[in-house]
């Protein structure tokens, strides 16, 4: 919160400095200066305004670097979450005993691909995809694609995302670690 106030103050100082230079140019151009000030005071004001703008540039550069770092961390966290989600998928698929064809169909279904599109992608009939989907739902203990997807969403919402240390742990490992406190 203090940093935000500091940035707002810095922005106000930069704005005042910019207005000073703009006023100075317009005053000289149109002869608006009514009472002259000493050149020493005038030079000190100009130096202060220039320093305010330079400090603003430095702080802006720092903020841009911090923003880029935050973006990289967010992208890294997203990759981690994606990897953890795939690990959970593979773990569940193995536990349910899905065949390779059923794994493909389940993955496409979770991604939101329609049965007709899955059939086209896998070069099979739509009836085959529907039969495989029914087998997947039965093995997973659910009745629909939405319920299947909710199983994985529930896993992701149970705890914090894992952190990267040595390799990418599965979400289940991360949850087990966070629940045991180690």
C-alpha positions as a Markdown table, in Angstrom:
| # | Residue | x | y | z |
|---|---|---|---|---|
| 1 | Unk | 0.0 | 0.0 | 0.0 |
| 2 | Unk | 2.9 | 2.4 | 0.8 |
| 3 | Unk | 4.5 | 1.6 | -2.5 |
| 4 | Unk | 1.3 | 2.5 | -4.3 |
| 5 | Unk | 1.2 | 5.9 | -2.5 |
| 6 | Unk | 4.8 | 6.4 | -3.5 |
| 7 | Unk | 4.1 | 5.7 | -7.1 |
| 8 | Unk | 1.1 | 8.1 | -7.1 |
| 9 | Unk | 3.3 | 10.8 | -5.5 |
| 10 | Unk | 6.0 | 10.2 | -8.1 |
| 11 | Unk | 3.4 | 10.4 | -10.9 |
| 12 | Unk | 2.2 | 13.7 | -9.4 |
| 13 | Unk | 5.7 | 15.1 | -9.3 |
| 14 | Unk | 6.4 | 14.0 | -12.9 |
| 15 | Unk | 3.1 | 15.7 | -13.9 |
| 16 | Unk | 4.1 | 18.9 | -12.1 |
| 17 | Unk | 7.5 | 18.9 | -13.7 |
| 18 | Unk | 6.1 | 18.3 | -17.2 |
| 19 | Unk | 3.6 | 21.2 | -16.6 |
| 20 | Unk | 6.4 | 23.4 | -15.5 |
| 21 | Unk | 8.3 | 22.9 | -18.7 |
| 22 | Unk | 5.2 | 23.3 | -20.8 |
| 23 | Unk | 4.2 | 26.5 | -18.9 |
| 24 | Unk | 7.8 | 27.8 | -19.3 |
| 25 | Unk | 7.8 | 27.2 | -23.1 |
| 26 | Unk | 4.3 | 28.8 | -23.5 |
| 27 | Unk | 5.2 | 31.8 | -21.2 |
| 28 | Unk | 8.3 | 32.5 | -23.3 |
| 29 | Unk | 6.4 | 32.1 | -26.6 |
| 30 | Unk | 3.5 | 34.3 | -25.7 |
| 31 | Unk | 5.2 | 36.7 | -23.2 |
| 32 | Unk | 3.0 | 35.6 | -20.3 |
| 33 | Unk | 5.5 | 36.1 | -17.5 |
| 34 | Unk | 4.2 | 39.1 | -15.4 |
| 35 | Unk | 6.8 | 39.2 | -12.6 |
| 36 | Unk | 10.3 | 38.0 | -13.4 |
| 37 | Unk | 12.2 | 35.8 | -10.9 |
| 38 | Unk | 15.9 | 35.7 | -10.3 |
| 39 | Unk | 17.8 | 33.5 | -12.8 |
| 40 | Unk | 19.3 | 31.5 | -9.9 |
| 41 | Unk | 15.9 | 30.5 | -8.6 |
| 42 | Unk | 14.7 | 29.8 | -12.1 |
| 43 | Unk | 17.7 | 27.5 | -12.7 |
| 44 | Unk | 17.1 | 25.7 | -9.4 |
| 45 | Unk | 13.4 | 25.1 | -10.4 |
| 46 | Unk | 14.5 | 23.8 | -13.8 |
| 47 | Unk | 17.1 | 21.4 | -12.3 |
| 48 | Unk | 14.4 | 20.2 | -9.8 |
| 49 | Unk | 11.9 | 19.6 | -12.6 |
| 50 | Unk | 14.5 | 17.8 | -14.7 |
| 51 | Unk | 15.5 | 15.6 | -11.8 |
| 52 | Unk | 11.9 | 14.8 | -11.1 |
| 53 | Unk | 11.5 | 13.6 | -14.7 |
| 54 | Unk | 14.7 | 11.6 | -14.6 |
| 55 | Unk | 13.7 | 9.9 | -11.3 |
| 56 | Unk | 10.4 | 9.1 | -12.9 |
| 57 | Unk | 12.1 | 7.4 | -15.9 |
| 58 | Unk | 14.3 | 5.3 | -13.6 |
| 59 | Unk | 11.3 | 4.2 | -11.4 |
| 60 | Unk | 9.3 | 3.4 | -14.6 |
| 61 | Unk | 12.1 | 1.3 | -15.9 |
| 62 | Unk | 12.3 | -0.6 | -12.6 |
| 63 | Unk | 8.5 | -1.2 | -12.6 |
| 64 | Unk | 8.7 | -2.5 | -16.2 |
| 65 | Unk | 11.4 | -5.0 | -15.1 |
| 66 | Unk | 9.4 | -6.1 | -12.1 |
| 67 | Unk | 6.3 | -6.4 | -14.3 |
| 68 | Unk | 8.2 | -8.6 | -16.8 |
| 69 | Unk | 9.4 | -10.8 | -13.9 |
| 70 | Unk | 5.9 | -11.2 | -12.6 |
| 71 | Unk | 4.7 | -12.1 | -16.0 |
| 72 | Unk | 7.4 | -14.8 | -16.4 |
| 73 | Unk | 6.5 | -16.2 | -12.9 |
| 74 | Unk | 2.8 | -16.3 | -13.9 |
| 75 | Unk | 3.7 | -18.1 | -17.1 |
| 76 | Unk | 5.9 | -20.5 | -15.2 |
| 77 | Unk | 3.1 | -21.2 | -12.7 |
| 78 | Unk | 0.7 | -21.8 | -15.5 |
| 79 | Unk | 3.1 | -24.3 | -17.1 |
| 80 | Unk | 3.4 | -25.9 | -13.7 |
| 81 | Unk | -0.3 | -26.1 | -13.3 |
| 82 | Unk | -0.7 | -27.5 | -16.7 |
| 83 | Unk | 2.0 | -30.2 | -16.0 |
| 84 | Unk | 0.3 | -31.0 | -12.6 |
| 85 | Unk | -3.1 | -31.3 | -14.3 |
| 86 | Unk | -1.6 | -33.7 | -16.9 |
| 87 | Unk | 0.0 | -35.7 | -14.1 |
| 88 | Unk | -3.4 | -36.0 | -12.4 |
| 89 | Unk | -5.1 | -37.0 | -15.7 |
| 90 | Unk | -2.5 | -39.8 | -16.2 |
| 91 | Unk | -2.8 | -41.0 | -12.7 |
| 92 | Unk | -6.6 | -41.2 | -12.8 |
| 93 | Unk | -6.5 | -42.8 | -16.3 |
| 94 | Unk | -4.2 | -45.5 | -15.0 |
| 95 | Unk | -6.2 | -46.0 | -11.8 |
| 96 | Unk | -9.4 | -46.5 | -13.9 |
| 97 | Unk | -7.6 | -48.9 | -16.3 |
| 98 | Unk | -8.4 | -46.9 | -19.4 |
| 99 | Unk | -7.2 | -48.4 | -22.7 |
| 100 | Unk | -5.0 | -46.1 | -24.9 |
| 101 | Unk | -8.1 | -45.4 | -27.1 |
| 102 | Unk | -10.2 | -44.5 | -24.1 |
| 103 | Unk | -7.4 | -42.2 | -22.8 |
| 104 | Unk | -7.4 | -40.3 | -26.1 |
| 105 | Unk | -11.2 | -40.0 | -26.0 |
| 106 | Unk | -11.2 | -38.9 | -22.4 |
| 107 | Unk | -8.5 | -36.3 | -23.0 |
| 108 | Unk | -10.4 | -34.9 | -26.0 |
| 109 | Unk | -13.6 | -34.9 | -24.0 |
| 110 | Unk | -12.0 | -33.0 | -21.1 |
| 111 | Unk | -10.6 | -30.5 | -23.6 |
| 112 | Unk | -14.2 | -29.9 | -24.8 |
| 113 | Unk | -14.0 | -31.6 | -28.2 |
| 114 | Unk | -17.4 | -32.8 | -29.4 |
| 115 | Unk | -17.9 | -36.6 | -30.1 |
| 116 | Unk | -18.2 | -36.0 | -33.8 |
| 117 | Unk | -14.9 | -34.0 | -33.8 |
| 118 | Unk | -13.2 | -36.7 | -31.7 |
| 119 | Unk | -14.4 | -39.3 | -34.2 |
| 120 | Unk | -12.9 | -37.3 | -37.1 |
| 121 | Unk | -9.6 | -36.8 | -35.2 |
| 122 | Unk | -9.3 | -40.5 | -34.4 |
| 123 | Unk | -10.6 | -41.7 | -37.8 |
| 124 | Unk | -13.4 | -43.7 | -36.1 |
| 125 | Unk | -17.2 | -43.6 | -36.1 |
| 126 | Unk | -19.1 | -41.4 | -33.8 |
| 127 | Unk | -20.8 | -44.5 | -32.3 |
| 128 | Unk | -17.4 | -45.9 | -31.3 |
| 129 | Unk | -16.5 | -42.6 | -29.6 |
| 130 | Unk | -19.9 | -42.7 | -27.7 |
| 131 | Unk | -19.3 | -46.3 | -26.7 |
| 132 | Unk | -15.8 | -45.4 | -25.5 |
| 133 | Unk | -17.2 | -42.4 | -23.6 |
| 134 | Unk | -19.7 | -44.6 | -21.9 |
| 135 | Unk | -17.0 | -47.0 | -20.8 |
| 136 | Unk | -14.9 | -44.1 | -19.5 |
| 137 | Unk | -17.8 | -42.7 | -17.5 |
| 138 | Unk | -18.5 | -46.2 | -16.1 |
| 139 | Unk | -14.9 | -46.7 | -15.1 |
| 140 | Unk | -14.7 | -43.2 | -13.6 |
| 141 | Unk | -18.0 | -43.6 | -11.7 |
| 142 | Unk | -19.6 | -40.6 | -13.4 |
| 143 | Unk | -22.6 | -40.1 | -15.8 |
| 144 | Unk | -21.4 | -37.3 | -18.0 |
| 145 | Unk | -18.6 | -35.3 | -19.5 |
| 146 | Unk | -19.3 | -32.5 | -17.0 |
| 147 | Unk | -19.0 | -34.9 | -14.0 |
| 148 | Unk | -15.8 | -36.3 | -15.5 |
| 149 | Unk | -14.3 | -32.8 | -15.8 |
| 150 | Unk | -15.4 | -31.9 | -12.3 |
| 151 | Unk | -13.4 | -34.8 | -10.8 |
| 152 | Unk | -10.2 | -33.1 | -12.0 |
| 153 | Unk | -11.3 | -29.6 | -11.1 |
| 154 | Unk | -12.0 | -30.8 | -7.6 |
| 155 | Unk | -8.4 | -32.2 | -7.4 |
| 156 | Unk | -7.0 | -28.8 | -8.5 |
| 157 | Unk | -9.1 | -26.8 | -6.0 |
| 158 | Unk | -8.2 | -29.0 | -3.0 |
| 159 | Unk | -4.9 | -27.2 | -2.3 |
| 160 | Unk | -2.2 | -24.9 | -3.5 |
| 161 | Unk | -0.4 | -25.6 | -6.7 |
| 162 | Unk | 2.9 | -27.4 | -6.3 |
| 163 | Unk | 6.2 | -25.6 | -6.5 |
| 164 | Unk | 9.1 | -26.5 | -8.8 |
| 165 | Unk | 12.1 | -27.9 | -7.1 |
| 166 | Unk | 13.4 | -31.0 | -8.8 |
| 167 | Unk | 11.2 | -31.8 | -11.7 |
| 168 | Unk | 7.4 | -31.3 | -11.6 |
| 169 | Unk | 5.6 | -33.2 | -8.9 |
| 170 | Unk | 2.1 | -34.4 | -9.4 |
| 171 | Unk | -0.7 | -32.4 | -7.9 |
| 172 | Unk | -1.5 | -35.3 | -5.6 |
| 173 | Unk | 2.1 | -35.3 | -4.3 |
| 174 | Unk | 1.9 | -31.6 | -3.6 |
| 175 | Unk | -1.4 | -32.0 | -1.8 |
| 176 | Unk | 0.0 | -34.8 | 0.3 |
| 177 | Unk | 3.0 | -32.7 | 1.2 |
| 178 | Unk | 0.9 | -29.7 | 2.1 |
| 179 | Unk | -1.5 | -31.8 | 4.3 |
| 180 | Unk | 1.4 | -33.4 | 6.2 |
| 181 | Unk | 3.1 | -30.0 | 6.7 |
| 182 | Unk | 6.4 | -31.1 | 5.3 |
